[in-house]
Amino acid sequence: MKRVNRSQERAGPRESKEGSAMGKRGYSTVGTLILISATLVVTVAATYVAYTVMEVQSQIAEHENAKSALVPVAELIESLSQSEGSAGYGRMYIRAGGLDMASGESSLTVLVNSWTAIDALPFTNIRYRAGRFVGGPDFSVLRGQRLWEGGLPLIIPPSTPEVPLGWVCIKQEMGAMILLDFSRIRVSFVGTLNLSTGGTAWEPMNVVEIVFIRLLRGPTYGREVFNLRAQNKRIWLTTNRLQGTTFEIQAFKGETAEAYTLVLPETIDGVKIKSTIFNVVVIDIEVGTQ
């Protein structure tokens, strides 16, 4: 008869149970790791989405602040044009966007018939570029005359004195951009005056004024909260007398050109008007940050 060791008989089932328990613990550890990984992925994704939403809201608020800040700055610059040496500022908050003052990238030339009233005078453009999450229309006027929707004029004629020289526009140019633009002239008919030609002799003459506010780049420094400072540095006056009462005024800025025919009175009190005096006023406004 074959003898069987009972301890060996009982060892087989016990070892089987221990192997099964170890297998369950292995499955439990893998499941826990998968659950932790999934939780981390969801947490990171939720954090990113929350950050993106907050960043979008922050950039949109910054863009709206820039819109509301640049319109008063344009009004301030026009008010400073009356007095040499006067200054003022407007406040802007910039974090995600950027303020670009491109100096001398373009110039303005103005001809009156064959006379060069303004000769390739360089000026500064001021742009605010919004953050990458901000969208906007292709072109929209915040300050200016919406009759020119789709483009910016170079000449403001005497018939529209209510149209400002400084325009604020939203454009799409490598993202949303707000442009503070003074690259135009205002033509104003002052009136007809009796001017002395020597002794007791006098002659009636028409008087026309051409005004150009030229922005110049000033010192720029600071971060996040800026004071956009503007100062009237000087006022230039050029006067010329031209024969006639009808004139072709042309303005050129880069590849853009515009023409306007100015028709003035030919007589006053039955006396023929033979000539016209043109006063060309160029106002240098320095704009910087602090």
HELIX and SHEET records of a PDB file:
HELIX    1   1 ARG A    6  LEU A   80  1                                  75    
HELIX    2   2 ARG A  146  TRP A  148  5                                   3    
SHEET    1   A 6 ALA A  87  ILE A  94  0                                        
SHEET    2   A 6 GLU A 224  GLN A 243 -1                                        
SHEET    3   A 6 SER A 275  THR A 289 -1                                        
SHEET    4   A 6 ALA A 201  ARG A 217  1                                        
SHEET    5   A 6 ILE A 185  GLY A 198 -1                                        
SHEET    6   A 6 ILE A 155  ILE A 156  1                                        
SHEET    1   B 7 PHE A 139  ARG A 143  0                                        
SHEET    2   B 7 TRP A 167  GLN A 172 -1                                        
SHEET    3   B 7 ALA A 176  ASP A 181 -1                                        
SHEET    4   B 7 TRP A 115  ARG A 129 -1                                        
SHEET    5   B 7 GLY A  98  VAL A 112 -1                                        
SHEET    6   B 7 THR A 246  LYS A 253 -1                                        
SHEET    7   B 7 THR A 256  VAL A 263 -1                                        
SHEET    1   C 2 THR A 267  ILE A 268  0                                        
SHEET    2   C 2 VAL A 271  LYS A 272 -1                                        
END                                                                             
